[in-house]
Amino acid sequence: MKFSLDPDDVAAIADAVVARMREHERGMVDQRRSSLGPRRHIQMVRRLYAAGDPGVAIVGRRYLATPAVIESELLRIGKAPAEQDADLRALAEEMGLRVVGGAR
């Protein structure tokens, strides 16, 4: 393979590198956007990554997980996913009730 320092070639190589690095990120959530919070998210990703779970990845300083993995972790630690909380509140509102305590 022949390389040149032509700016267009360098830009094409850079674009290819960025695209390759982001392949794992599609549909994944990093620790900054996770509903688990950054510390718990990182702990979960490290644990599952060590176990070989395909739903997590570590890319540089980013700890990535699929939404399904995050939902499973929320259920494992006893916290309802946000969608369930919203559904519960909507149902309670329909019934003229007010949710206190457990829902966030």
C-alpha positions as CSV (number, residue, x, y, z in Angstrom):
1,M,0.0,0.0,0.0
2,K,1.4,3.4,-1.0
3,F,0.9,6.4,1.3
4,S,1.2,10.1,0.5
5,L,1.0,13.2,2.6
6,D,-1.6,14.8,0.3
7,P,-4.1,16.5,2.6
8,D,-7.0,14.7,1.0
9,D,-5.4,11.3,1.6
10,V,-4.6,12.2,5.2
11,A,-8.2,13.4,5.7
12,A,-9.6,10.1,4.2
13,I,-7.4,8.1,6.5
14,A,-8.5,10.1,9.5
15,D,-12.1,9.6,8.6
16,A,-11.6,5.9,8.2
17,V,-9.9,5.7,11.6
18,V,-12.7,7.6,13.3
19,A,-15.4,5.4,11.6
20,R,-13.6,2.3,12.7
21,M,-13.3,3.5,16.3
22,R,-17.0,4.4,16.4
23,E,-18.2,1.0,15.1
24,H,-18.7,-0.2,18.6
25,E,-20.6,2.9,19.7
26,R,-23.7,2.5,17.5
27,G,-26.7,2.1,19.7
28,M,-24.6,2.2,22.8
29,V,-24.7,4.5,25.9
30,D,-21.5,5.8,27.6
31,Q,-21.1,6.5,31.3
32,R,-22.0,10.2,30.9
33,R,-25.4,9.4,29.5
34,S,-26.2,6.3,31.5
35,S,-29.2,6.2,33.8
36,L,-27.0,4.2,36.2
37,G,-24.7,7.1,36.9
38,P,-21.1,7.1,35.8
39,R,-19.6,5.1,38.7
40,R,-22.1,2.3,38.6
41,H,-22.1,2.2,34.8
42,I,-18.3,1.9,34.7
43,Q,-18.4,-0.9,37.4
44,M,-21.0,-2.8,35.4
45,V,-19.1,-2.5,32.1
46,R,-15.9,-3.7,33.7
47,R,-17.6,-6.7,35.2
48,L,-19.5,-7.6,32.1
49,Y,-16.5,-7.0,29.8
50,A,-14.4,-9.3,31.9
51,A,-17.1,-11.9,31.6
52,G,-17.1,-11.6,27.8
53,D,-20.5,-10.0,27.4
54,P,-21.0,-8.7,23.8
55,G,-23.3,-5.9,25.0
56,V,-20.5,-3.8,26.5
57,A,-17.3,-2.3,25.2
58,I,-14.4,-0.2,26.5
59,V,-13.1,2.4,23.9
60,G,-10.4,4.5,25.4
61,R,-11.9,6.3,28.4
62,R,-15.5,5.5,27.3
63,Y,-17.4,2.6,28.8
64,L,-20.2,1.6,26.5
65,A,-23.2,-0.6,27.0
66,T,-26.4,-1.3,25.1
67,P,-29.7,0.0,26.5
68,A,-30.8,-3.6,27.1
69,V,-27.7,-4.3,29.3
70,I,-28.4,-1.1,31.3
71,E,-32.0,-2.0,31.7
72,S,-31.0,-5.5,32.9
73,E,-28.6,-3.9,35.4
74,L,-31.3,-1.6,36.7
75,L,-33.6,-4.6,37.3
76,R,-30.7,-6.5,38.9
77,I,-30.1,-3.7,41.4
78,G,-33.8,-3.2,42.1
79,K,-34.4,0.1,40.3
80,A,-37.1,0.4,37.7
81,P,-36.1,1.8,34.3
82,A,-37.3,5.3,33.6
83,E,-39.8,4.2,31.0
84,Q,-41.6,2.0,33.6
85,D,-41.6,5.0,36.0
86,A,-43.2,7.2,33.4
87,D,-45.8,4.4,32.6
88,L,-46.6,4.1,36.3
89,R,-47.1,7.8,36.7
90,A,-49.3,8.0,33.6
91,L,-51.4,5.1,34.9
92,A,-51.7,6.6,38.3
93,E,-52.7,10.0,36.8
94,E,-55.4,8.3,34.7
95,M,-56.8,6.7,37.9
96,G,-56.7,10.0,39.8
97,L,-53.9,8.8,42.1
98,R,-50.6,10.3,43.1
99,V,-47.4,8.2,43.2
100,V,-45.3,8.6,46.2
101,G,-42.1,6.9,47.4
102,G,-40.9,4.2,44.9
103,A,-41.2,6.0,41.6
104,R,-38.5,8.5,40.7
